[in-house]
């Protein structure tokens, strides 16, 4: 039972780490590269690109 709870804790930490890193990288992409004209659907909104970054980060680190 000890191993199962440790594994669950590690996977949860990896998921949270993926969310944080992805969110930071998504916002950094918006800040440094983003779309200034407002015509880009994803990169013109900081909340949207941060959310996408969080999802991608969580997906990458959840394996």
Secondary structure, 3 states (H helix, E strand, C coil): CHHHHHHHHHHHHHHHHHHHHHHHHHHHHHHHCCCCCCCCCCCCCHHHHHHHHHHHHHHHHCC
